[in-house]
Amino acid sequence: MSILKYSAFLKAVEYGSLTKAAEALVYTQPGISHMISSLEKEMGFPLLIRGKDGVFPTENAKPLIYYMQQIVSADETLKEISCKIRGIEIGSLRVGAFNSASVEEWLTNGKIDIGLMSMPVPENYDFIPLYKDTILAVLPIEHPLAGCEKVDPADLVKYPFIIPHEGGDEDVWQVMNAEKLNPEIKFRIKGDMATLSMIGQNLGVSLIPELALPFRFDNIVTKPLIRDHCRILGLAIRSIKHASPAAEEFISITKEYLGI
């Protein structure tokens, strides 16, 4: 079975469109359709549902997606290594940005090669720590605790909390669990800017990592906690030992940039 056929199928699933898959692979739409039809004949069952709203993987095809992605990724790594041996530097790398709830999912299903994220990382993945990001108390500017040099989380939980939606609230619970506290959750919000806006309107308090805060935001103050809490940011990869040349170079450049 041709790896190109796997790539055609995976791109069709990724974009939900044979036309967009063809554009991504620089093929004609009939050419992509023919490759997928040929793959279906080899497999012995349909792989795509073709409808007015696009194309979707069949139930039988879904368990195969992960393995096809691994084969395509391994083929790319093989080409990179063989080129490196010959002194030719080429390669591609798919990186998922931190603060996307999908990064962990993208890693495990093979859509990205490296994830810039905070701990914990998916099981059986290697993690390269890069930066300790301090978690701060975020308060309305006229809040009773706003004048404190440092804030005790036990005092903070006396006030209504505004926290991210489930799946994005790990930083809050990291502090709460470590301090053995249970906040009164008044609002669950999607997006740090919306959270900050609501805090500025005196609707509650929160805990937010320093890097997630803008340089300036009206009507709020940030305060360190009396005991340090932080999230560890870094790079998650399936295996450092078996990383592709492109991944190795990306990791090296990132460390050099951060002075690690």
N, C-alpha and C positions, 0 to 999 in steps of 0.2 A: 504494500500500500504506500502511495506517495505521500511524503510529508507535506508537499504542497496542497494536497487534497485536505489534509488535516487543517492547514492554515486557512484554506478557503472556508471550510465549515466553521472554524472558530471565529473568523472575522464576521461571517454572516450572523452568528449568534451574538457576538459583541455589539454589532451595529443594528441588528434586527432588520437588515436590508441586504439583499443580494447586490443591489446597485452600489451601495456605500462600501460593501466588502470588496467589490471589484475595483473601486476607486483607490481603496487603501492598498491593495495588492498590485495595482497598475495592470489590471486585466479587464477584459470586456465582461459585461454582465452575463451574456450567454456562456462565456468561457468558465466563469465561476459556477454557474448553474450546472454545466456539464460535469465539472469536477466533483461537485457534491452528489450529483446523481450517480456518477461512477462509484463514488465511495459508498453510497447506499447499497448499490448492487453487490459490492464486495462484502459489506457488513451483513447483508441479507435482510435488512429491515429499514424503514424510513428513518431519517435523522432530523428532517425539518418539516414543520408544519408551515405551509405557504398560504398566506391569507391576504386580505385587503390591507390589513394594518401592518404587514411586514412578515418576517419569518421568525419562527420560534422552535427551539429544540423539542423533539418528541420525548415522552417519558423514557423510552428505551435509550435515547441518546444522552440524556442528562448524566448518567453515571460515567459516560465515556469522556466527557469534556475535560475533566481533571487530567486524565492520562494522556489525552491528545496534547494538552498544554505542556505537560512534562516532556513529551517526545519532541515537540517543536522547540522548546526551550533548550533541551539537551543538544539538539542539532545546531542551534545557534552558538552554543558554548563550544561545541566541537569545531565549528568553523573558526571561531575566534582563537582557540588554542592553536590550531594548525597554522593559522596566519601569523600568530605571535612567534611560533617556532621558526617560521620563514622570515621573521623580522618585519612583518606587516602589521600595523596596529589598526584594527577595525573592531567593530562591535556595537551592539545596542543594549540599552538598559532601561527597564521600566521601573520608575520610582513612584511610590505612593506618598503623597504629602501628609504630614502630621495634621491632626485635628479633623480628619475625615473618619466618620464612624465605619466606613467601608474598608479601611486600610487592612485590618486583620483578615477580613473576608477575602480581599483581593490577594493577599499573600498566600492564604491557604488554598485558594482555587487556581493559583498560578497566573493571575492577571498582571501581577507586578513581581519584580525580582527582589526589590528592597523596599522596606517600609520605614519612613521616618516617623517614629511614634514614641510613646512613653511606655514604660513597663506597666503591667506584665505583657509579654509577647506570647504568641501562640506556642503551644507545646512542641518541643523538638526543633525549635528555631534558635539560632544563635543571636545574641544581642551585643551590640557594640555601644557602650555608654558614651555620650558626648557632652552632656551638659546637665547641671543640677538647676532646676527652675523653681525658685522659692514660691511657695503658696502664701498669699497675703489675704488678710481680712479686707473686705471692700464695704465701705459704709457711706451713708448719706453725709454730706458735709456738716450738718447740724446734729448728727447722731450723738447720744450721750457718751459713746465710746470714742468718738472722733478725736478727743483731746488726749487720749492715752498714748504713751510712747510705744507700748506694745499691747496687744489684745490677747486676753485669755479666751480660748474657744469656749470654755464653760460659761463665760459672760456673754459671748456672742450668741449662743443658742437660746438665750432668753428672748431673742427677737425673731420675728418671722424671717424665714430663709427664702431666697430666690435661687434656684439651682437649675442646671441644664437638664434636658430631657434624659430619660434612662438610656444608658449607653455612653453618655457624654459627661456623667456626673462622678467619674472615678476619683477626681482630685478632691472633691468635697468629702466623699466617703472615706478616702484615705485618712484625712485628718480626723473625721468624726469617729472612725473605728479605732484609731490609735489613741484618741482621747476618751474613748468609751462614752460618747455622747450621742444624743438623738435629736436632731434639729426639728423644729416645727416648719415643715415645708408649706409655704404659702402659694408659690408659683413654680411651675416647671417651664423653662423657656428654651427655645432653640436659637442659639446664637449669643455670643458674648456681648455684642453691642446692644442687643435688646435688653439683656440682663443689666448692663451698666446704666442704660437709660431709666429702667424701672427703679434701680437703687437710687439714682439721682433724684427721682420723684418721691423718695422716702417711702417706698413700698416694701422695703425689706433690706436684708444684708446678704452677703455671700462670701465664698472663699474662691479666689481665682488665681491661677499661676501668673507670675510677673510678666512672662513673655506674651501672655494673652491680653495684657492691658495696653491701651493706647498711651502715648506720651502724655496726653492731657484729655480729661473728660470733665465736663461741667458738673458741679454739685456733688462730687464724690471725693472721698479720701481713701487712701490705702494705708494699711498699717501692718507691720510684721507681727507674727504671733510670738507669744512668750517662749514657746518651744518651737524650734525650727522644723518645718515640714516642707518637703519638696517633691517634685516629680522628676524622674530621671528620663531625659530625652536621649534617643539614640537611633541606631540603625538596626532593623531586624532583617535577617537573611536566613534562608533555609540552612546553609552550611558555609561557614567561612572557609573551611578546609577545601571545599569543592566549588568555591566561587569562580565565576567566569573572569577572564582577564579584565573585561569592562567593569565588572563589579569590584574587583580588587583595586582598579585605578580610581574608581569613584570613592571607595572607602579611604584610600590613601590621600586623595585630594581634600576630602572633607576633614580628615584629621589634621592635615597640614594647615588648612584654612583656620581651624579652631585652635591651633597651637597645641595639639595633643601629642 
